[in-house]
């Protein structure tokens, strides 16, 4: 058991971490942080929990999921600061994930830059055109903006009726 003077209430942890108590309870439910219970059942958190919460928030800031953050924290000590070697293992994983995220964002930026909305003159390259919600078969989200190639309009791809304002498909 941790020294009681080193324990924080959920309210104290919320105030220090900037997270709502409900978020802290959720993190605990996911196994990201842990608490000890008083005889009355109240949560008490070791001060090292502040570091773990900061770690989770940093992980989210670089685009990691809570599951990925939990996996990374599984490689770090719970009750003290990690050594440089322990941190470097996690940092290498984060660096790869950040690079992947940058690539995703650059790809999205290129697609958005080339897309000029309903004034687009090329259905071959248009990332928005999606007759009869054909992209739904490819999965959730904006499939063409995420990298799927839109179909080439042809005899099997129905065209939408022209937009009355500009004559292009609506």
N, C-alpha and C positions, 0 to 999 in steps of 0.2 A: 504494500500500500504506500502511496505517495505521502510525503509530509503534508499534513492538512494546511500548513501555512503556504504551501506551494500550489494549492488548488484554487481554481476560479469557479464562480457560479456561471450558469449559462448567460445571465445578464451581463456579467463582467466580460466574458469572452465575446459576447455580441458587441458590446461597446468598444472593446479593444480591436476586434477584427473588422468591424464595419459590416458584419453580416447579421441578418435577422436571426433570432433564436430558432425560428422554424427551419431556416437553412442549415443551422448547426445540427439540429436534430436529424435532418435529412442526411447530412454528411455522416453522422454517426450511424444511421440506419444502413448506409452504403459501406460502412467500414473504413471511411476515410479518417475519422477521428474516433477517439474512445473517451468514455467518462467513467468515473467511479461513482458509486451511489452512497449517499448518506444513509444512516439507519432509517430515516424518514422517506427514502426513495428519491431524494433530489440529486440532480446531476452535479458533479464537480469535475472540472477539467484540469489536468496538469498544465503548468505554464508552457511546456513544450508544444502544447496543442496550437498555440498561436503560430508557431513556425509551420506546422502542418497545414493550417488554414491558409497561411500566406502562400505556401507551396501550391495548394489546390487552385487558388486564385491566379497565380502566375501561370500554371498549366492551362487554365481556361483562357487566359489572355493570349497565349500563343496558339490557341485553337485545339488543344487537347480535350478530349471528353473526360468526364469524371471517371469513367472506367480506366482510361489511359493514365490518369493521374494516380488512381489507386494502384495500378500496376507499377508505376514508377516509385511510388512511396513504399511499396513492398520491398524495394531494394535498399531503403534507407532506414537508419535507426529511428525508433519511435520516441525515445526519451532524451535525445541529445542531438546536437548539430552533426551533420554528416562530415566525414573526413573528405579531404580533397579528392582522393581516389574514388570514394563512393559517389561523390557529386559528379565527377567526370563521366562516370558510366551513364548517369541520368542525363547529363548535359548532351552527350553524343546522341542519345535517343531523341531528345528535344530538337537538336539541331537538324536531324534528318526530317523530323515532322514539320519543323518550321520551313525548311527548304521545299517540302512537298506542298505545303500551304501556299507559299509564295508562287510556285508554279501554277497551282490552281487559280490563284488570283490574277496572275499575268494572263493566263488563258482566257479567263472571264473578261478581263480588260480588253484584250484583243477582239473578242467577239462583240463586246458592247461598242467598241470604237467603230467596228465595221458595220454595225447595225444602225440604220437610220429610221427605225420604226415602220409605220405603215406606208411611208414614202419609198420603201425599199424597191429597187428596180430588179432585184435578182432573187427569185424564190429559191434558187439553188444554194445561195449562201445565207439566206435569211434565217436567223435564229429564233424568230418568233412564229413564223408561219407553221400552223399545225391543224390542217383540215380534219374535221371530225375527230379531234383529239387522238390522232394516230400515235402521238408520242406516249400516250398512257400505257401502251403495251410494253414500252421500254423501261418503265419504272416511275418512281415518284420524282417530283421536282421538274424544273425547267430543263428538260432533257437536251435540247439543242444548245442551250447556254452552257450546260455541263459537259458538252463535248460530243454528244451523239450527232451523227450527220443527219440532216433533214432529208426526207425523200425528194427525189427529183420529180417535179410535176410531170405527169404523163397520162396515158390513157387509163391507168389503174389508180392514179391519184386524183381524187375529185378536186376540182377547183371551186373555191368559194365564189359567190356572186360578186361582181365588182363593187367597190365602195363608191357610192354616188358622188362623193366629193372629188375623187381623183382617178376613178376607173380601175384602180388596182384592187386585188382581192382584199376583202374586209377581214 
